[in-house]
Amino acid sequence: MRTKGFNKTSLFYWLNNIVLALFAAATVFPFLNIIATSFSGSRAISAGEVFLWPVDFNTETYRNLIDDGQLIVAMKNTVLITVVGTLLNMVFTILAAYPLSKPRLKGRSVLLQGVLFTMLFGGGMIPHFLLINSLGLVNTYWAIWLPALVSVYNMFVMKSFFEGLPAEVEESAAMDGANEWVVLFRIILPLSMPVIAALTLFYAVGWWNSYMNVLIYIRSTDKMSLMVKLYQMIDLVSPEMLRSGEGVTERMITPEGVRAASIVFSIMPILCVYPLLQKHFVKGVLLGSVKG
């Protein structure tokens, strides 16, 4: 017999959905406001008329950002830094996490303590710079790739995931004559796609947003990353109105519009990549891998 009205469970789900919707709106509204500001006219931005929809729609701010071509070069540099850096990170993180996840590894506890020590203590910026300079890596991307080959925290995350995989999978492969490399690349890694996808995204976002190391070690303007170039462009924006254009036509661009367009320009590639990796975060690829 059905009861009429809401029971406690239904009320809980309704309240839960409302609260989650409010939290979602609180995170989406600022982003929508930034997008609307980047496509709005200077008068509407200065008057504070922009909320969630562009007012006096125009693309002059974006045109101002990409007119000289420097931003496109910086975008290519950032893509190179992100792709190569993420690939190196994943290769060395996997190669470090897999053997450390095996109790049979000799000296495992000593190695783990040494790795943990590097996570808690660092040499500092000045010794780091002196080392990079002595190796002749200044003004090359290796100056930012090599010191960040492995994130200790991410390595421990992957190590814990490897330890949670059923031992029967490796044992059955070993009985068929597979060596450690075959087990790793043909058995372990296909089962580890969720953690690989998550760490790939974490590494990629970190490289995409890289700023300080690029600012310290890269000297050539044609090698600057997107974040450094955007900061330089924003830093040139005066509190007054920016004027850009040729001949009689004059376009008015506000500093707020330049900042908003810079934010949108820098985060859109990551937002496009994220949905491709999101499915792996919750996908249970281990289901059915061990039977009997």
Secondary structure as UniProt FT lines:
FT   HELIX           8..38
FT   HELIX           42..47
FT   HELIX           60..66
FT   TURN            67..68
FT   HELIX           70..100
FT   TURN            103..104
FT   TURN            106..107
FT   HELIX           108..120
FT   HELIX           125..134
FT   TURN            135..136
FT   TURN            138..139
FT   HELIX           142..145
FT   HELIX           146..148
FT   HELIX           152..164
FT   HELIX           167..175
FT   TURN            176..177
FT   HELIX           180..182
FT   HELIX           183..188
FT   HELIX           189..191
FT   HELIX           193..208
FT   HELIX           212..217
FT   HELIX           221..223
FT   HELIX           226..235
FT   STRAND          242..244
FT   TURN            247..248
FT   STRAND          251..253
FT   HELIX           255..282
FT   TURN            285..288
//
